[in-house]
Amino acid sequence: TVLLGEDHSAGVVAVDCVFNAGTRQENPELPGLSMLVSRAWTKGVEKNVENRGGSLSGFAGRNSVGLSMNVLSDDLSFALDTMQGLLAQPSFPADEIEHEKTNMAADIDARDDDIASVGLKELLQTLYLTHPFGRDVLGTKESVQKITRPDVVEYYQRFVRADIAVLAVFGDFDPVSVTQEIRKKFSGLSKGKPLLKE
């Protein structure tokens, strides 16, 4: 699915790609996997975007995982090329995965030191019991430590598929030319719908 929204009030464009995945689709033994995938996904690439005055990041939640990029409108082709590369051939460097695991452990400590975060975590666990929505998106320090690069790659291969994707482009661009560019650049994205948990 492709969503386009024109807004010529500023010379910028937002490009987001989201997949039906997230905490709900994780292996229950590896909570935090979606978040780790999202954090490691852009490593080695985000500097190229930042050097052009843009931003690039991954995100993960209970129902989704994806990428978000903001660039100057003159750099839209570059942004689509970058997005296509990250979707088709991410590198997931092993050292960056380990680095992000350390960062996530620090974030888990910070979460567990915040009374509101602890309260919300306990509430969701009580409400959802064994349902994946009861798990925190960051996981636990123990679960994150267990995640390996093959786990990250397997998650990516399973869920980064055109059939469960939404690509949204919003901002200062020509919709006709962008539609043609998207068809050309993203036609090779893996297809097939994975078996999704309800």
C-alpha positions in Angstrom: 0.0 0.0 0.0 1.3 3.4 -0.9 0.0 6.7 0.6 0.8 10.1 -0.9 0.1 13.5 0.6 1.1 16.7 -1.1 2.0 19.8 0.9 4.1 22.4 -0.8 4.2 24.8 2.2 7.8 23.8 3.1 10.5 22.3 1.0 10.7 19.0 2.9 9.4 15.4 2.5 8.7 12.7 5.0 9.1 9.1 3.9 7.9 6.3 6.2 7.6 2.6 5.7 5.7 0.5 8.3 5.2 -3.2 8.5 2.5 -5.2 10.4 4.8 -6.8 13.0 6.1 -5.4 16.3 5.8 -6.9 19.8 2.7 -8.8 18.9 4.6 -11.0 16.4 7.7 -11.6 18.5 8.9 -14.9 19.8 7.7 -14.9 23.4 11.2 -15.9 24.5 12.7 -12.9 22.9 10.7 -9.7 23.9 12.5 -6.6 22.7 13.5 -8.2 19.3 11.4 -5.7 17.3 12.9 -2.8 19.1 16.4 -4.1 18.5 15.7 -4.7 14.8 14.5 -1.1 14.5 17.5 0.3 16.2 20.1 -1.7 14.3 18.4 -1.3 10.9 19.7 2.1 10.0 23.3 1.8 11.4 25.9 2.8 8.9 23.4 4.7 6.8 21.9 7.4 8.9 25.1 9.6 8.7 24.6 9.8 4.9 21.1 11.2 5.5 22.2 13.5 8.2 25.0 14.9 6.0 22.2 16.1 3.6 20.3 17.8 6.5 17.8 15.0 6.9 17.0 12.4 9.6 16.6 8.6 9.5 15.5 6.3 12.3 13.8 3.0 12.9 10.8 2.5 15.2 8.9 -0.4 16.8 5.7 -0.7 18.7 3.2 -3.4 19.7 1.7 -3.6 16.2 4.4 -2.4 13.9 8.1 -2.0 12.9 9.5 0.4 10.3 11.6 3.2 9.1 11.1 7.0 9.1 13.0 9.6 7.1 12.8 13.3 6.6 14.7 15.1 3.9 14.7 18.3 1.8 12.4 17.9 -1.2 15.4 18.1 -3.6 16.7 14.9 -1.9 13.6 12.8 -2.4 15.1 10.5 -5.0 18.1 10.0 -2.6 15.7 9.2 0.2 13.7 6.6 -1.9 17.0 5.0 -2.9 18.1 4.9 0.7 14.8 3.5 1.9 14.8 0.9 -0.9 18.4 -0.2 0.1 17.4 -0.6 3.7 14.4 -2.6 2.9 16.0 -4.8 0.3 19.5 -5.3 1.7 20.1 -4.1 5.3 23.5 -5.0 6.8 22.6 -5.4 10.5 26.3 -5.1 11.6 27.0 -7.5 14.4 29.0 -4.9 16.4 26.1 -2.4 16.1 23.6 -5.0 17.3 25.8 -5.5 20.4 26.1 -1.8 20.9 22.3 -1.4 20.7 21.8 -4.2 23.1 23.9 -2.3 25.6 21.8 0.9 24.9 18.6 -1.0 25.4 19.8 -2.4 28.7 20.4 1.2 29.9 17.0 2.2 28.6 15.4 -0.7 30.5 17.2 0.4 33.7 15.9 4.0 33.1 12.4 2.6 32.5 12.5 0.6 35.7 13.6 3.7 37.7 10.5 5.7 36.5 7.4 5.1 38.6 5.0 6.0 35.7 6.7 3.6 33.3 6.7 0.8 36.0 3.1 1.4 36.7 2.1 1.3 33.0 4.2 -1.9 32.5 2.4 -3.6 35.5 -1.0 -2.4 34.3 -0.5 -3.9 30.8 0.8 -7.2 32.2 -2.3 -7.4 34.4 -4.7 -6.4 31.6 -3.3 -8.6 28.9 -1.9 -11.5 30.9 -0.3 -13.9 28.3 -1.2 -11.8 25.2 1.8 -10.1 23.6 0.4 -6.7 24.3 1.3 -7.3 28.0 5.0 -7.4 27.1 7.0 -4.2 27.1 8.5 -3.2 23.7 12.0 -2.9 25.2 11.8 -6.5 26.6 13.9 -7.4 29.6 17.7 -7.2 30.1 17.8 -11.0 30.0 15.7 -11.4 26.9 17.6 -8.7 25.0 20.9 -10.2 25.9 19.8 -13.6 24.4 19.0 -12.0 21.0 21.5 -12.9 18.3 22.2 -11.5 14.9 20.5 -14.5 13.2 17.4 -13.7 15.3 17.5 -10.1 13.9 17.9 -11.3 10.3 15.2 -13.9 10.6 12.7 -11.3 12.0 13.6 -9.0 9.1 13.2 -11.7 6.5 9.9 -12.8 7.9 8.2 -9.4 8.3 9.8 -7.0 5.8 7.4 -7.9 2.9 5.5 -5.8 0.5 2.2 -7.6 1.3 2.2 -6.2 4.9 3.8 -2.8 4.2 2.6 0.7 4.0 4.9 3.3 2.3 3.8 6.9 3.0 5.3 9.9 1.3 4.2 13.4 2.6 5.4 16.8 1.7 6.7 18.8 -1.3 6.8 16.5 -4.3 5.1 15.7 -7.6 2.8 12.7 -7.1 3.0 11.4 -10.7 6.8 11.3 -10.8 7.0 9.9 -7.3 4.5 7.1 -8.1 6.6 6.1 -11.1 9.7 6.2 -9.0 8.2 4.1 -6.2 7.0 1.5 -8.7 10.4 1.2 -10.3 12.5 1.1 -7.1 10.3 -1.0 -4.8 9.0 -3.6 -7.2 11.6 -6.1 -6.0 10.7 -6.0 -2.4 10.0 -9.5 -1.0 6.4 -10.7 -1.4 4.3 -13.2 0.4 2.3 -12.7 3.6 3.7 -14.3 6.7 1.4 -16.1 9.1 0.5 -13.3 11.6 -0.7 -13.7 15.2 -4.0 -12.1 16.0 
